Amino acid sequence: EWGHGRRSGWLSDYHLAVLDDETGGYVMVGKTFKGLTDEEFEEMTKRLLELKISERGYVVYVAPRIVVEVAYSEIQRSPRYESSFALRFARITRIRWDKSPREIATLSDLRKRYEMQQGKKAELK
C-alpha cells in the first residue's frame, strides 16, 4: 500500500504472508510499515512497482516475489486473515534478496510456533 505522511510516495505498508503448505498458495498473517530505512523504502517501491499486477486506490497488488525477515511480539489467533493467525507488532528486520518466495515460513511452521508460544504462556501462569 502507498504510505501516508512522511512515507507518502513510497510503497511502505506491506502485507505479510506465509506459504500454505496444503494449497501451495500464500496466506496473510499481518501488515507492517515498520523496520525499513528511507533507502530501503525507495528500493522496495522501485522493485514492487516492477511486480505490479493492478492498483486500486492506495492498494497496489504485486506478484509475490520479495521475501522479508520479520520480528514480532507474539502470534495471535485472528478471524481477520485466512491463515487464522496474525503477527502482533510485526516489523521488518531484513529484506532477503537472496531468498525465493518458496523458501519462506509455512503455515505449519507458524502453527508450531504459536503452539510453542502458548505452552510458554501456560508455564508462566
C-alpha positions, 0 to 999 in steps of 0.5 A, spaced: 500 500 500 502 507 498 504 510 505 501 516 508 505 522 511 512 522 511 512 515 507 507 518 502 510 516 495 513 510 497 510 503 497 511 502 505 505 498 508 506 491 506 502 485 507 505 479 510 504 472 508 506 465 509 506 459 504 500 454 505 503 448 505 496 444 503 494 449 497 501 451 495 498 458 495 500 464 500 496 466 506 496 473 510 498 473 517 499 481 518 501 488 515 507 492 517 510 499 515 515 498 520 523 496 520 525 499 513 530 505 512 528 511 507 533 507 502 530 501 503 523 504 502 525 507 495 528 500 493 522 496 495 517 501 491 522 501 485 522 493 485 514 492 487 512 497 482 516 492 477 511 486 480 505 490 479 499 486 477 493 492 478 492 498 483 486 500 486 486 506 490 492 506 495 492 498 494 497 496 489 497 488 488 504 485 486 506 478 484 509 475 490 516 475 489 520 479 495 521 475 501 522 479 508 525 477 515 520 479 520 520 480 528 514 480 532 511 480 539 507 474 539 502 470 534 495 471 535 489 467 533 485 472 528 478 471 524 481 477 520 486 473 515 485 466 512 491 463 515 487 464 522 493 467 525 496 474 525 503 477 527 502 482 533 507 488 532 510 485 526 516 489 523 521 488 518 528 486 520 531 484 513 529 484 506 532 477 503 534 478 496 537 472 496 531 468 498 525 465 493 518 466 495 518 458 496 523 458 501 519 462 506 515 460 513 509 455 512 503 455 515 505 449 519 511 452 521 507 458 524 502 453 527 508 450 531 510 456 533 504 459 536 503 452 539 510 453 542 508 460 544 502 458 548 505 452 552 510 458 554 504 462 556 501 456 560 508 455 564 508 462 566 501 462 569 
